Amino acid sequence: MRVILLENLRNFGSIGDIVDVKRGFARNYLIAQKKALFASKKNIENVEKIKKDLNKKDIEKKKSAKDIADKLDKKTFDVRKLCTENKELYGSVKPTEISKLIKELANIDINSSLIQPVKEIRSIGKFKILINLHSEVQTNIYINVISDEKNN
């Protein structure tokens, strides 16, 4: 399915590009999130007209993403979790939990879909987390998982 991009997207293209993507990806993500439109003649003409506005919006988003990246860059957040004697967690630390933690401690709202742990967090220790704030802006934070022992 051919779509016109309304945002700069890493690995796909920039504003105004016409790209071929799978139908489900186009409908369920790109069009649903208003990141693209169906590539009809009418839509192509409309996108050409509003391309400058879209570029301005993208620059604003990028600036805001850079501000957030500067605030979060290489910060460490502590998470207390119950664990076994082998230092393995009961469950794991998920992106939604990391998002809530950042909101509580740094007062910054980050969608959990932007958070990408380098590897799954299933044990005690320090873990690197990649956050994709914009197609051109990424930052790293660290999650320090600490044992939350409730000894007698």
GROMACS elastic network, one bead per residue, 0.5 to 0.9 nm:
[ bonds ]
;  ai    aj funct       b0    kb
    1    19     6  0.81315   500
    1    20     6  0.53433   500
    1    21     6  0.54275   500
    1    22     6  0.58929   500
    1    23     6  0.54318   500
    1    26     6  0.73097   500
    1    38     6  0.80697   500
    1    39     6  0.84173   500
    2    18     6  0.65103   500
    2    19     6  0.55320   500
    2    21     6  0.64102   500
    2    22     6  0.86147   500
    2    23     6  0.86325   500
    2    26     6  0.84335   500
    2    37     6  0.88067   500
    2    38     6  0.64593   500
    2    39     6  0.54604   500
    2    40     6  0.86248   500
    3    17     6  0.81952   500
    3    18     6  0.55226   500
    3    19     6  0.55943   500
    3    20     6  0.64908   500
    3    21     6  0.74359   500
    3    26     6  0.73019   500
    3    30     6  0.86293   500
    3    31     6  0.86150   500
    3    36     6  0.60983   500
    3    37     6  0.54314   500
    3    40     6  0.82707   500
    4    15     6  0.77633   500
    4    16     6  0.57360   500
    4    17     6  0.55982   500
    4    19     6  0.65034   500
    4    35     6  0.85969   500
    4    36     6  0.53035   500
    4    37     6  0.52465   500
    4    38     6  0.63068   500
    4    39     6  0.54195   500
    4    40     6  0.87766   500
    4    43     6  0.79283   500
    4    44     6  0.70892   500
    4    47     6  0.78781   500
    5     8     6  0.72117   500
    5     9     6  0.79902   500
    5    12     6  0.86631   500
    5    13     6  0.73851   500
    5    14     6  0.65950   500
    5    15     6  0.51792   500
    5    16     6  0.52878   500
    5    17     6  0.55525   500
    5    18     6  0.64885   500
    5    19     6  0.75719   500
    5    30     6  0.82262   500
    5    35     6  0.60533   500
    5    37     6  0.67250   500
    5    47     6  0.88236   500
    6     9     6  0.89611   500
    6    14     6  0.77733   500
    6    15     6  0.50150   500
    6    16     6  0.62068   500
    6    17     6  0.82857   500
    6    34     6  0.73513   500
    6    35     6  0.50283   500
    6    37     6  0.73484   500
    6    47     6  0.77434   500
    6    51     6  0.82816   500
    6    54     6  0.68380   500
    6    55     6  0.89689   500
    7    13     6  0.83993   500
    7    14     6  0.62064   500
    7    16     6  0.79845   500
    7    34     6  0.86906   500
    7    35     6  0.55669   500
    7    36     6  0.73185   500
    7    54     6  0.73119   500
    7    55     6  0.81018   500
    7    57     6  0.89315   500
    7    58     6  0.67638   500
    7   135     6  0.88599   500
    8    12     6  0.79395   500
    8    13     6  0.60132   500
    8    15     6  0.52831   500
    8    16     6  0.88153   500
    8    35     6  0.85700   500
    8    55     6  0.88586   500
    8    58     6  0.74277   500
    8   134     6  0.85101   500
    8   135     6  0.62897   500
    8   136     6  0.85161   500
    9    12     6  0.54611   500
    9    13     6  0.55703   500
    9    14     6  0.61177   500
    9    15     6  0.82166   500
    9    35     6  0.85212   500
    9   134     6  0.82152   500
    9   135     6  0.53622   500
    9   136     6  0.85729   500
   10    13     6  0.65835   500
   10    14     6  0.82102   500
   10   134     6  0.85235   500
   10   136     6  0.73705   500
   11   135     6  0.87588   500
   12    17     6  0.87405   500
   12    19     6  0.73982   500
   13    16     6  0.84883   500
   13    17     6  0.61530   500
   13    18     6  0.83507   500
   13    19     6  0.77033   500
   14    17     6  0.57608   500
   15    18     6  0.88737   500
   15    36     6  0.89688   500
   15    47     6  0.86964   500
   15    51     6  0.71592   500
   15    54     6  0.72833   500
   15    55     6  0.72073   500
   15    58     6  0.87987   500
   16    36     6  0.89845   500
   16    44     6  0.79641   500
   16    47     6  0.63578   500
   16    48     6  0.69490   500
   16    51     6  0.68149   500
   18    39     6  0.69461   500
   18    44     6  0.85882   500
   19    39     6  0.86855   500
   20    23     6  0.89810   500
   21    24     6  0.84542   500
   21    25     6  0.67497   500
   21    26     6  0.63467   500
   22    25     6  0.53897   500
   22    26     6  0.62381   500
   22    27     6  0.87546   500
   23    26     6  0.51388   500
   23    27     6  0.61516   500
   23    28     6  0.83668   500
   24    27     6  0.52161   500
   24    28     6  0.56215   500
   24    29     6  0.77506   500
   25    28     6  0.54162   500
   25    29     6  0.53913   500
   25    30     6  0.65129   500
   25    31     6  0.85441   500
   26    29     6  0.57588   500
   26    31     6  0.57790   500
   26    32     6  0.80253   500
   26    36     6  0.77032   500
   26    37     6  0.85055   500
   26    38     6  0.83641   500
   27    30     6  0.63047   500
   27    31     6  0.53067   500
   27    32     6  0.62007   500
   28    31     6  0.67025   500
   28    32     6  0.55995   500
   28    33     6  0.80608   500
   29    32     6  0.51715   500
   29    33     6  0.56756   500
   29    34     6  0.82129   500
   29    35     6  0.79612   500
   29    36     6  0.89333   500
   30    33     6  0.54284   500
   30    34     6  0.61030   500
   30    36     6  0.52196   500
   30    37     6  0.77908   500
   31    35     6  0.58562   500
   31    36     6  0.50511   500
   31    37     6  0.58277   500
   31    38     6  0.78039   500
   32    35     6  0.76428   500
   32    36     6  0.83921   500
   33    36     6  0.79028   500
   34    37     6  0.73948   500
   36    39     6  0.87877   500
   37    40     6  0.83761   500
   37    43     6  0.70234   500
   37    44     6  0.87602   500
   37    47     6  0.89942   500
   38    43     6  0.70690   500
   38    44     6  0.87116   500
   39    42     6  0.82228   500
   39    43     6  0.61615   500
   39    44     6  0.62076   500
   40    43     6  0.52123   500
   40    44     6  0.61506   500
   40    45     6  0.87116   500
   41    44     6  0.51556   500
   41    45     6  0.63365   500
   41    46     6  0.87267   500
   42    45     6  0.52759   500
   42    46     6  0.62768   500
   42    47     6  0.87420   500
   43    47     6  0.60602   500
   43    48     6  0.85784   500
   44    47     6  0.52412   500
   44    48     6  0.63173   500
   44    49     6  0.88334   500
   45    48     6  0.52444   500
   45    49     6  0.64912   500
   45    50     6  0.89843   500
   46    49     6  0.51644   500
   46    50     6  0.63774   500
   46    51     6  0.84835   500
   47    50     6  0.51657   500
   47    51     6  0.56473   500
   47    54     6  0.86544   500
   48    51     6  0.52606   500
   48    52     6  0.83888   500
   49    52     6  0.76316   500
   49    53     6  0.87560   500
   50    53     6  0.53847   500
   50    54     6  0.63081   500
   50    55     6  0.87493   500
   51    54     6  0.50563   500
   51    55     6  0.61575   500
   51    56     6  0.86972   500
   52    55     6  0.50674   500
   52    56     6  0.62738   500
   52    57     6  0.87184   500
   53    56     6  0.50796   500
   53    57     6  0.62591   500
   53    58     6  0.85831   500
   54    57     6  0.50978   500
   54    58     6  0.61138   500
   54    59     6  0.86379   500
   55    59     6  0.61696   500
   55    60     6  0.86529   500
   56    59     6  0.51161   500
   56    60     6  0.62967   500
   56    61     6  0.86846   500
   57    60     6  0.50645   500
   57    61     6  0.61743   500
   57    62     6  0.85487   500
   58    61     6  0.50175   500
   58    62     6  0.60585   500
   58    63     6  0.85767   500
   59    63     6  0.61402   500
   59    64     6  0.86214   500
   60    63     6  0.50799   500
   60    64     6  0.61886   500
   60    65     6  0.84980   500
   61    64     6  0.51322   500
   61    65     6  0.60280   500
   61    66     6  0.85784   500
   61   133     6  0.89897   500
   61   134     6  0.74241   500
   62    66     6  0.61264   500
   62    67     6  0.86692   500
   62   133     6  0.81531   500
   62   134     6  0.61621   500
   62   135     6  0.82567   500
   62   136     6  0.74589   500
   62   137     6  0.70550   500
   63    66     6  0.50683   500
   63    67     6  0.63196   500
   63    68     6  0.87812   500
   64    67     6  0.50978   500
   64    68     6  0.63788   500
   64    69     6  0.85922   500
   64   133     6  0.89698   500
   65    68     6  0.51530   500
   65    69     6  0.60383   500
   65    70     6  0.86151   500
   65   132     6  0.89566   500
   65   133     6  0.54216   500
   65   134     6  0.62130   500
   65   137     6  0.65379   500
   65   138     6  0.83822   500
   66    70     6  0.60819   500
   66    71     6  0.86389   500
   66   133     6  0.79830   500
   66   134     6  0.85224   500
   66   137     6  0.64379   500
   66   138     6  0.83533   500
   66   139     6  0.89321   500
   67    70     6  0.51921   500
   67    71     6  0.64292   500
   67    72     6  0.88175   500
   68    71     6  0.51299   500
   68    72     6  0.62144   500
   68    73     6  0.83551   500
   68   108     6  0.76058   500
   68   133     6  0.80611   500
   68   139     6  0.89040   500
   69    72     6  0.51843   500
   69    73     6  0.55265   500
   69   131     6  0.85733   500
   69   133     6  0.75109   500
   69   137     6  0.75050   500
   69   138     6  0.69514   500
   69   139     6  0.55279   500
   69   140     6  0.82969   500
   70    73     6  0.54076   500
   70   139     6  0.81416   500
   71    75     6  0.82728   500
   71   106     6  0.84329   500
   72    75     6  0.55594   500
   72    76     6  0.87439   500
   72   102     6  0.88982   500
   72   106     6  0.80783   500
   72   108     6  0.89307   500
   72   139     6  0.72842   500
   72   140     6  0.75896   500
   72   141     6  0.66068   500
   73   139     6  0.56018   500
   73   140     6  0.56884   500
   73   141     6  0.60050   500
   74   128     6  0.89148   500
   74   139     6  0.75491   500
   74   140     6  0.54775   500
   74   142     6  0.64924   500
   75   140     6  0.78473   500
   75   141     6  0.51222   500
   75   142     6  0.61307   500
   75   143     6  0.85703   500
   76   126     6  0.86654   500
   76   141     6  0.59881   500
   76   143     6  0.56861   500
   76   144     6  0.66444   500
   77    98     6  0.87703   500
   77   101     6  0.77147   500
   77   102     6  0.78018   500
   77   105     6  0.80653   500
   77   141     6  0.77998   500
   77   142     6  0.62554   500
   77   144     6  0.59477   500
   77   145     6  0.84794   500
   78   101     6  0.87919   500
   78   126     6  0.89272   500
   78   142     6  0.85578   500
   78   143     6  0.59135   500
   78   145     6  0.59275   500
   78   146     6  0.68534   500
   79    93     6  0.85920   500
   79    98     6  0.87819   500
   79   101     6  0.81747   500
   79   143     6  0.69311   500
   79   144     6  0.60785   500
   79   146     6  0.59330   500
   79   147     6  0.84674   500
   79   148     6  0.87707   500
   80   144     6  0.85359   500
   80   145     6  0.59703   500
   80   147     6  0.57117   500
   80   148     6  0.50480   500
   80   149     6  0.88324   500
   81    89     6  0.67994   500
   81    90     6  0.79000   500
   81    92     6  0.89148   500
   81    93     6  0.86819   500
   81   124     6  0.83331   500
   81   145     6  0.68640   500
   81   146     6  0.62811   500
   81   147     6  0.54273   500
   81   149     6  0.81228   500
   82    88     6  0.86490   500
   82    89     6  0.61519   500
   82    90     6  0.63828   500
   82   146     6  0.84572   500
   82   147     6  0.58144   500
   82   149     6  0.63227   500
   82   150     6  0.85533   500
   83    86     6  0.77346   500
   83    87     6  0.56590   500
   83    88     6  0.53287   500
   83    90     6  0.57210   500
   83    91     6  0.89409   500
   83   123     6  0.75992   500
   83   124     6  0.77089   500
   83   146     6  0.89283   500
   83   147     6  0.61565   500
   83   148     6  0.73256   500
   83   149     6  0.76966   500
   84    87     6  0.53686   500
   84    88     6  0.53684   500
   84    89     6  0.63293   500
   84    90     6  0.72055   500
   85    88     6  0.73571   500
   86    89     6  0.88018   500
   86   123     6  0.86333   500
   87   122     6  0.89662   500
   87   123     6  0.57345   500
   87   124     6  0.55309   500
   87   125     6  0.87832   500
   87   147     6  0.77971   500
   88    91     6  0.86058   500
   88   122     6  0.59956   500
   88   124     6  0.63487   500
   89    92     6  0.61963   500
   89    93     6  0.86308   500
   89   121     6  0.83836   500
   89   122     6  0.52664   500
   89   123     6  0.50174   500
   89   124     6  0.69928   500
   89   147     6  0.85775   500
   90   122     6  0.77341   500
   90   123     6  0.86511   500
   91   121     6  0.88560   500
   91   122     6  0.66012   500
   92   120     6  0.73533   500
   92   121     6  0.54858   500
   92   123     6  0.76766   500
   93    96     6  0.84085   500
   93    97     6  0.64795   500
   93    98     6  0.72765   500
   93   120     6  0.77151   500
   93   121     6  0.54451   500
   93   122     6  0.68403   500
   93   145     6  0.86658   500
   94    97     6  0.53480   500
   94    98     6  0.64623   500
   94    99     6  0.87712   500
   94   112     6  0.87076   500
   94   117     6  0.84429   500
   94   120     6  0.82305   500
   94   121     6  0.76416   500
   95    99     6  0.60417   500
   95   100     6  0.86431   500
   95   111     6  0.87918   500
   95   112     6  0.51813   500
   95   113     6  0.73230   500
   95   114     6  0.84124   500
   95   115     6  0.57246   500
   95   116     6  0.70699   500
   95   117     6  0.74776   500
   96    99     6  0.50108   500
   96   100     6  0.63154   500
   96   101     6  0.86345   500
   96   111     6  0.79828   500
   96   113     6  0.81518   500
   96   115     6  0.83856   500
   97   100     6  0.51497   500
   97   101     6  0.61743   500
   97   102     6  0.87217   500
   97   112     6  0.81855   500
   98   102     6  0.62071   500
   98   103     6  0.85992   500
   98   112     6  0.75438   500
   98   115     6  0.79167   500
   98   143     6  0.81780   500
   99   102     6  0.52524   500
   99   103     6  0.62667   500
   99   104     6  0.87519   500
   99   108     6  0.87340   500
   99   109     6  0.72647   500
   99   110     6  0.57929   500
   99   111     6  0.65975   500
   99   112     6  0.54890   500
   99   115     6  0.76399   500
  100   103     6  0.50296   500
  100   104     6  0.61932   500
  100   105     6  0.86530   500
  100   109     6  0.81493   500
  100   110     6  0.83675   500
  100   112     6  0.85953   500
  101   104     6  0.51369   500
  101   105     6  0.60430   500
  101   106     6  0.80510   500
  101   107     6  0.89804   500
  102   105     6  0.53034   500
  102   106     6  0.53043   500
  102   107     6  0.65370   500
  102   108     6  0.61404   500
  102   109     6  0.72644   500
  102   110     6  0.75777   500
  103   106     6  0.56926   500
  103   109     6  0.53809   500
  103   110     6  0.74079   500
  104   107     6  0.55535   500
  104   108     6  0.79089   500
  105   108     6  0.81844   500
  106   109     6  0.87437   500
  110   113     6  0.84464   500
  110   114     6  0.71478   500
  110   115     6  0.80056   500
  110   131     6  0.88241   500
  110   133     6  0.82289   500
  111   114     6  0.56859   500
  111   115     6  0.73727   500
  112   115     6  0.53289   500
  112   116     6  0.84557   500
  113   116     6  0.76657   500
  113   132     6  0.88506   500
  114   130     6  0.83286   500
  114   131     6  0.55848   500
  114   132     6  0.51553   500
  114   133     6  0.65037   500
  114   134     6  0.88888   500
  115   129     6  0.70379   500
  115   130     6  0.61186   500
  115   132     6  0.66347   500
  115   133     6  0.87231   500
  116   119     6  0.83837   500
  116   129     6  0.59063   500
  116   130     6  0.50787   500
  116   131     6  0.60250   500
  116   132     6  0.77969   500
  117   120     6  0.62841   500
  117   121     6  0.75457   500
  117   127     6  0.77256   500
  117   128     6  0.65742   500
  117   130     6  0.59839   500
  117   131     6  0.83383   500
  118   121     6  0.88371   500
  118   127     6  0.76656   500
  118   128     6  0.60647   500
  118   129     6  0.57083   500
  118   130     6  0.66736   500
  119   127     6  0.78267   500
  119   128     6  0.80658   500
  119   129     6  0.83146   500
  120   123     6  0.89399   500
  120   127     6  0.88516   500
  121   124     6  0.82232   500
  121   125     6  0.87544   500
  121   127     6  0.71490   500
  121   143     6  0.89607   500
  121   145     6  0.84670   500
  123   145     6  0.73851   500
  124   144     6  0.76916   500
  124   145     6  0.50151   500
  124   146     6  0.58476   500
  124   147     6  0.66669   500
  125   143     6  0.81331   500
  125   144     6  0.57044   500
  125   145     6  0.52023   500
  125   146     6  0.69076   500
  126   142     6  0.65251   500
  126   143     6  0.56111   500
  126   145     6  0.61840   500
  126   146     6  0.88043   500
  127   141     6  0.84474   500
  127   142     6  0.54486   500
  127   143     6  0.51539   500
  127   144     6  0.63567   500
  127   145     6  0.79426   500
  128   140     6  0.67085   500
  128   141     6  0.60432   500
  128   143     6  0.65411   500
  128   144     6  0.89674   500
  129   139     6  0.84188   500
  129   140     6  0.55312   500
  129   141     6  0.52632   500
  129   142     6  0.57537   500
  129   143     6  0.71376   500
  130   138     6  0.70308   500
  130   139     6  0.60075   500
  130   141     6  0.66968   500
  130   142     6  0.87680   500
  131   137     6  0.86899   500
  131   138     6  0.56348   500
  131   139     6  0.53504   500
  131   140     6  0.60632   500
  131   141     6  0.76759   500
  132   135     6  0.71399   500
  132   136     6  0.83056   500
  132   137     6  0.63944   500
  132   139     6  0.67887   500
  132   140     6  0.89201   500
  133   136     6  0.80010   500
  133   137     6  0.56026   500
  133   138     6  0.56733   500
  133   139     6  0.76246   500
  134   138     6  0.68368   500
  135   138     6  0.79322   500
